């Protein structure tokens, strides 16, 4: 997880993002009845030259904030070229097979980034394997019908006899995908993430606060959002304060584009910030925009629900199709949307309507507070639920 990198480098546990895995690790690390071994693997990048983690490769080390040590598995030699990824996966699988044989754990809890190792453990050991899916990214959606060797390998991996599969209900279609990808005999759960309570700041403000929260990447729609602001009439734009919270590969280009334009005074980039600051900004937000192409039940969206924001989303399916997970959580009347094939000008029209209509914003916020917010559990309740599932598998 990108949000863990700084903690590992500084050897101090202060991660950002990926809260489900963070809270799971913290719970298991502190639980007296759990003997935990933490193994992390590197993101694969054969062109990565400045390897800050090289001194830690294949070593166990302690970091402040966690009782149990962490081990990071090494990257393969770069001379392997296009076969480097597969060599790395084989190295990791051999290491994990040895660890399982030596420690004989009650359970292995492993994420989809290491699904090939999970498949080998599930097929060639008797240890219960719980596979953790943090939603279903677009490449996995395509892998079900793909013909490349790697996609065929992925399909083989997901058809392994896992003891259980847990998928985050983030709106990416986990239930439907698992029905196609997993063995029918594998038990599974789709679990909505938890959320910390955010009390709405109801102080009067002269300007309408619009927030875009999340990684600044193309699939998140951050460039689409910035483009839409150029279509807002100047008189309406001056009534707003636009807050872009998050980091990503598009951040520099978007900042440059905004700085050299007529919207510079209304748009502020916050970068990656602590969760407490995110909550403060959401508590003051009038309009929250989500343009994610993968789903609309992300951690950021759950926090926006807790803050009772007025939601604007872009549909991720075509006409006549529905996002079952999102629709189940957010009934009609609790948000406003633009079509999947909408243009930036369409989003601008939607925003203009809400900027000029405080009564309409208030109506959406009230529906969120009454119909949606009570259905979301706290993080402590959510983590207890997943821990109990793991204990059942271990038993």
C-alpha positions in Angstrom: 0.0 0.0 0.0 1.4 3.4 -1.0 0.2 4.8 2.3 2.5 2.4 4.2 5.7 3.4 2.5 6.5 6.4 4.7 5.9 4.4 7.8 8.3 1.7 6.7 11.0 4.2 5.6 10.8 6.1 8.9 10.2 3.0 11.0 7.2 4.7 12.7 3.7 3.4 12.2 1.8 6.4 10.9 0.2 5.2 7.6 -2.4 7.1 5.5 -5.0 5.6 3.3 -5.9 1.8 3.1 -7.7 2.0 6.4 -9.2 -1.4 6.3 -5.8 -3.2 6.1 -4.3 -0.6 8.5 -6.9 -1.3 11.2 -6.8 -5.0 10.7 -3.0 -5.0 11.2 -3.3 -2.8 14.3 -6.1 -5.0 15.8 -4.2 -8.3 15.2 -0.9 -6.7 16.3 -2.4 -5.8 19.7 -4.7 -8.8 20.3 -3.4 -11.1 23.1 -4.9 -14.2 21.5 -3.3 -13.7 18.0 0.3 -14.7 17.2 1.0 -12.5 14.2 3.6 -12.6 11.5 3.6 -9.7 9.1 5.1 -10.1 5.6 4.9 -7.3 3.0 5.9 -7.4 -0.7 7.2 -4.7 -2.8 5.1 -3.1 -5.6 6.6 -4.4 -8.8 8.5 -1.8 -10.9 11.5 -3.1 -12.9 12.6 0.4 -13.7 12.8 1.6 -10.1 16.4 2.8 -9.7 16.5 4.5 -6.3 15.4 1.7 -4.1 14.9 3.2 -0.6 13.9 -0.2 0.7 17.0 -2.1 -0.5 18.6 -2.2 3.0 15.4 -3.8 4.4 14.9 -6.5 1.7 14.5 -10.0 3.1 15.0 -8.8 6.7 12.7 -8.6 9.7 12.7 -5.2 11.5 10.8 -3.4 14.2 8.9 -0.1 13.8 7.5 2.2 16.5 3.8 1.6 16.9 3.7 -2.1 16.2 4.6 -4.9 18.6 5.3 -7.5 15.8 8.2 -7.1 13.4 7.7 -6.7 9.6 9.5 -8.6 6.9 9.8 -7.2 3.3 10.4 -9.6 0.5 13.1 -8.7 -2.1 12.7 -7.7 -5.7 14.3 -9.9 -8.3 17.5 -9.1 -10.2 16.8 -6.5 -13.0 18.8 -8.6 -15.5 15.8 -10.9 -15.8 14.0 -8.4 -18.0 10.5 -9.2 -18.9 10.7 -12.4 -16.9 11.5 -10.5 -13.7 7.9 -10.4 -12.5 7.5 -14.1 -12.8 10.8 -14.8 -11.1 9.8 -12.6 -8.2 6.5 -14.4 -7.9 8.2 -17.8 -7.8 10.7 -16.5 -5.2 7.9 -15.3 -3.0 5.9 -18.5 -3.4 8.9 -20.6 -2.4 9.6 -18.4 0.6 6.0 -18.6 1.8 5.8 -22.4 1.3 8.8 -22.7 3.6 7.3 -20.4 6.2 4.0 -22.3 6.2 5.8 -25.6 6.6 8.0 -24.3 9.4 5.5 -22.3 11.4 2.3 -24.3 10.6 -0.1 -21.3 11.0 -3.8 -21.6 11.8 -4.5 -19.2 8.9 -2.9 -17.2 6.1 -4.6 -13.9 5.4 -3.3 -12.6 2.1 -4.3 -9.8 -0.3 -5.1 -10.0 -4.0 -1.8 -8.4 -4.9 -0.3 -11.7 -3.9 -3.0 -13.9 -5.4 -0.5 -16.2 -7.2 1.1 -17.1 -3.9 -2.3 -17.5 -2.3 -3.3 -19.9 -5.1 -0.2 -22.0 -4.6 -0.7 -22.2 -0.8 -4.4 -23.1 -1.2 -3.6 -25.8 -3.8 -0.5 -27.4 -2.2 -0.9 -26.9 1.6 -3.7 -27.8 4.0 -3.5 -24.4 5.8 -6.7 -22.3 5.5 -6.2 -19.4 3.1 -8.3 -16.2 3.4 -8.0 -14.1 0.3 -8.6 -10.4 0.8 -10.0 -8.4 -2.2 -9.8 -4.6 -1.8 -12.5 -4.1 -4.4 -12.2 -5.2 -8.1 -10.0 -3.0 -10.3 -10.7 -2.6 -14.0 -7.9 -4.9 -15.0 -9.4 -7.8 -13.0 -12.8 -7.1 -14.6 -11.1 -7.6 -18.0 -9.1 -10.6 -16.9 -12.2 -12.8 -16.9 -12.4 -12.7 -20.6 -8.7 -11.9 -21.5 -6.6 -14.2 -23.6 -3.1 -13.2 -22.6 -0.9 -15.7 -20.7 -1.0 -13.5 -17.6 -4.8 -13.2 -17.7 -5.1 -17.0 -18.0 -2.8 -17.4 -15.1 -4.9 -15.0 -13.0 -8.1 -17.0 -13.8 -6.3 -20.2 -12.7 -5.2 -18.5 -9.5 -8.7 -17.3 -8.6 -10.2 -20.7 -9.2 -8.1 -22.1 -6.3 -9.7 -23.8 -3.2 -9.5 -20.8 -0.8 -11.1 -21.3 2.6 -12.8 -17.9 2.3 -12.7 -14.7 0.2 -13.5 -11.3 1.7 -14.1 -8.4 -0.7 -14.6 -4.7 0.1 -18.0 -3.5 -1.0 -16.7 -0.4 -2.8 -19.1 -0.3 -5.7 -16.8 -2.1 -8.1 -19.1 -5.2 -8.5 -17.4 -7.6 -6.1 -20.4 -9.9 -5.7 -20.9 -10.4 -9.4 -17.2 -10.7 -10.2 -16.7 -13.4 -7.5 -19.6 -15.4 -8.8 -17.7 -15.7 -12.1 -14.1 -15.8 -10.9 -14.2 -18.1 -7.8 -15.0 -21.8 -7.4 -18.7 -22.2 -6.5 -17.6 -24.1 -3.3 -15.6 -21.1 -2.0 -17.5 -19.2 0.7 -17.3 -15.4 0.4 -18.4 -12.1 1.9 -18.7 -8.6 0.5 -18.2 -6.1 3.4 -18.8 -2.4 3.4 -15.9 -0.5 5.1 -16.5 1.3 8.3 -16.2 5.1 8.8 -15.3 7.4 11.7 -18.0 9.7 12.9 -17.8 13.2 11.3 -20.0 15.9 12.8 -21.1 18.4 10.2 -19.9 22.0 10.6 -23.1 24.0 10.2 -21.5 27.5 10.5 -22.6 29.9 7.8 -20.0 30.5 5.0 -20.1 33.1 2.3 -18.8 30.7 -0.4 -20.0 27.3 -1.5 -17.3 24.6 -0.7 -16.8 22.0 -3.4 -14.5 19.0 -2.5 -12.8 16.4 -4.7 -11.1 13.8 -2.5 -8.8 10.9 -3.6 -5.8 10.0 -5.7 -5.3 12.4 -8.6 -5.4 9.8 -11.4 -7.3 9.6 -14.7 -9.6 6.8 -13.6 -10.6 8.9 -10.6 -11.7 11.7 -12.9 -9.6 14.5 -11.4 -8.7 15.9 -14.8 -12.3 15.7 -15.9 -13.3 17.7 -12.8 -10.8 20.5 -13.3 -11.9 20.7 -17.0 -15.5 21.2 -15.9 -14.6 24.2 -13.8 -13.6 26.2 -16.9 -17.3 25.9 -18.0 -18.7 27.5 -14.9 -19.8 31.1 -15.4 -17.4 33.5 -13.7 -20.0 34.9 -11.4 -20.8 31.4 -10.0 -17.1 30.5 -9.8 -16.5 33.5 -7.6 -19.1 32.1 -5.2 -17.2 28.9 -4.7 -14.0 27.6 -3.0 -12.8 24.4 -4.7 -10.6 22.0 -2.6 -8.6 19.2 -4.3 -7.5 16.8 -1.6 -5.1 14.0 -2.5 -1.9 13.2 -4.4 -1.2 11.3 -7.6 0.5 11.3 -11.0 -1.7 14.1 -12.3 -1.1 16.5 -9.4 1.7 18.6 -11.0 0.0 18.9 -14.4 -3.3 19.9 -12.9 -1.7 22.4 -10.6 0.1 24.0 -13.5 -3.0 24.1 -15.6 -5.0 25.8 -12.8 -2.2 28.3 -11.8 -2.1 29.7 -15.4 -5.8 30.1 -15.7 -8.8 32.3 -14.6 -9.8 29.7 -11.9 -6.6 29.9 -9.9 -8.1 32.0 -7.1 -10.9 29.6 -6.5 -9.0 26.2 -6.6 -6.7 25.0 -3.9 -4.6 21.8 -3.9 -4.0 20.3 -0.5 -2.0 17.2 -1.5 -2.0 14.2 0.8 -3.1 15.2 4.2 -3.8 13.6 7.6 -7.2 12.0 8.2 -8.1 14.7 10.8 -7.7 17.5 8.2 -9.8 15.5 5.6 -12.6 15.2 8.2 -12.4 18.9 8.9 -12.8 19.8 5.2 -15.6 17.3 4.6 -17.4 18.6 7.6 -17.5 22.1 5.9 -18.1 20.8 2.4 -21.4 21.8 0.6 -20.8 19.7 -2.5 -18.8 16.5 -2.8 -17.8 15.2 -6.3 -17.0 11.6 -7.1 -16.0 10.7 -10.7 -14.4 7.4 -10.0 -14.8 4.9 -12.9 -14.4 1.9 -10.6 -17.1 2.5 -8.1 -18.7 5.0 -5.6 -18.5 3.3 -2.3 -14.9 4.1 -1.5 -13.5 5.1 1.9 -13.5 8.7 0.8 -17.2 8.5 -0.1 -18.1 6.9 3.1 -16.4 9.7 5.0 -18.4 12.2 2.8 -21.6 10.4 3.7 -20.7 10.6 7.4 -20.1 14.4 6.9 -23.6 14.6 5.2 -22.3 16.1 2.0 -24.4 16.8 -1.1 -23.2 14.1 -3.5 -22.5 14.4 -7.3 -21.4 11.2 -9.0 -20.7 10.1 -12.6 -22.5 6.8 -13.5 -20.0 4.0 -14.2 -22.5 1.9 -16.2 -24.4 2.7 -19.4 -28.1 3.6 -19.7 -30.4 0.9 -18.2 -27.6 -0.6 -16.1 -27.0 0.0 -12.4 -24.3 0.0 -9.8 -25.9 -2.5 -7.4 -23.6 -1.8 -4.5 -24.0 1.9 -4.7 -27.8 1.8 -5.4 -28.2 -0.5 -2.4 -26.5 2.0 -0.1 -27.6 5.2 -1.8 -31.3 5.2 -2.8 -32.7 7.6 -5.4 -33.0 11.0 -4.0 -29.9 10.9 -1.9 -27.5 12.1 -4.6 -27.4 13.7 -8.1 -25.6 12.2 -11.1 -24.3 12.8 -14.6 -24.2 10.1 -17.3 -21.3 7.8 -18.0 -20.6 9.5 -21.3 -21.1 13.0 -19.9 -18.8 15.9 -20.9 -17.1 18.3 -18.5 -19.7 20.9 -19.6 -22.4 18.6 -18.3 -20.8 18.4 -14.9 -20.4 22.2 -14.9 -24.2 22.5 -15.5 -24.9 20.2 -12.6 -22.6 22.1 -10.3 -24.0 25.4 -11.3 -27.5 24.2 -10.4 -26.4 23.2 -6.9 -24.3 26.3 -6.4 -27.4 28.4 -7.1 -29.8 26.2 -5.1 -29.0 26.1 -1.3 -32.4 24.5 -0.8 -31.6 21.6 -3.1 -28.3 21.1 -1.4 -30.0 21.0 1.9 -32.5 18.5 0.7 -29.8 16.1 -0.5 -27.8 16.5 2.8 -31.0 15.8 4.8 -31.7 12.6 2.8 -28.1 11.5 3.4 -28.3 12.1 7.1 -31.6 10.3 7.5 -31.4 7.4 5.0 -27.7 6.5 4.4 -25.5 7.6 7.4 -27.3 5.3 9.9 -26.5 2.2 7.8 -22.7 2.6 8.0 -20.9 1.0 10.9 -18.0 2.4 12.9 -14.5 1.1 12.1 -14.3 -0.8 15.4 -17.5 -2.7 14.6 -16.4 -3.3 11.0 -13.0 -4.7 12.1 -14.6 -7.0 14.7 -16.8 -8.4 12.0 -13.8 -9.4 9.8 -11.7 -10.6 12.7 -14.6 -12.9 13.7 -14.8 -14.3 10.2 -11.1 -15.1 10.3 -11.4 -16.7 13.7 -14.2 -18.9 12.3 -11.9 -20.0 9.5 -9.0 -20.7 11.9 -11.3 -22.8 14.0 
